[in-house]
Structure formats: C-alpha cells, structure tokens
Amino acid sequence: MNEKIQKYGVQPVSRPKIRATKKLDLSGAYGQQIVRSETKLVIRTHKNTFTKLADM
C-alpha cells in the first residue's frame, strides 16, 4: 500500500489504533431488536453474495 501512495507523491503516515469505547448489551428484547435489524441490513446489502454462496 505504501508503494501505491508514494507513487503519487504522498507521504504515508502511521495512524493510531482506535479502540472501541462503547459496550453493547445484546441480551434482552432491546439486544434482540439490534441483532435482528442489523441482520436484515446485511442480508439486504449482500443479497447476491448470499445467493451465490447458497448455490455452491
């Protein structure tokens, strides 16, 4: 990656690692709702990928 960046004359910069600061409690009804909605989003976004994987 650095070679690609340097080809355009940009100096690579090291970035600090960002740690997650928030904890999600997925237990209970609220947690189930979060998991369900995120699952629907992923299925909608990657519908063709899941179809191809199912046909393998």
C-alpha positions in Angstrom: 0.0 0.0 0.0 2.8 2.4 0.8 4.3 2.0 -2.7 1.0 3.0 -4.2 0.8 6.0 -2.1 4.4 7.1 -2.7 3.8 6.8 -6.4 1.5 9.8 -6.2 3.9 11.8 -4.1 2.1 11.4 -0.8 4.0 10.6 2.3 2.5 7.7 4.3 1.5 8.5 7.9 1.1 6.0 10.7 -2.3 6.3 12.4 -3.0 5.4 16.0 -5.2 2.3 16.6 -8.7 3.4 17.6 -10.3 1.2 20.4 -14.0 0.7 20.8 -15.2 2.6 23.8 -18.8 1.6 23.9 -20.1 -1.7 25.1 -23.3 -3.1 23.7 -25.5 -5.3 25.8 -27.2 -7.6 23.4 -29.2 -9.5 25.9 -32.9 -8.9 26.4 -35.5 -7.6 24.0 -33.5 -4.5 23.0 -30.5 -6.6 22.1 -32.6 -8.9 20.0 -34.0 -5.9 18.1 -30.5 -4.7 17.4 -29.3 -8.1 16.1 -32.5 -8.5 14.0 -32.3 -5.1 12.4 -28.5 -5.4 11.6 -29.1 -8.9 10.2 -31.8 -7.6 7.9 -29.5 -4.8 6.7 -26.6 -7.2 6.0 -28.9 -9.5 4.1 -30.4 -6.7 2.1 -26.9 -5.2 1.3 -25.3 -8.5 0.3 -28.2 -10.4 -1.2 -26.4 -11.5 -4.3 -23.4 -12.7 -2.3 -25.6 -14.9 -0.1 -27.4 -16.3 -3.2 -24.1 -17.3 -4.8 -22.9 -18.9 -1.6 -26.1 -20.8 -1.3 -25.8 -22.2 -4.8 -22.2 -23.5 -4.2 
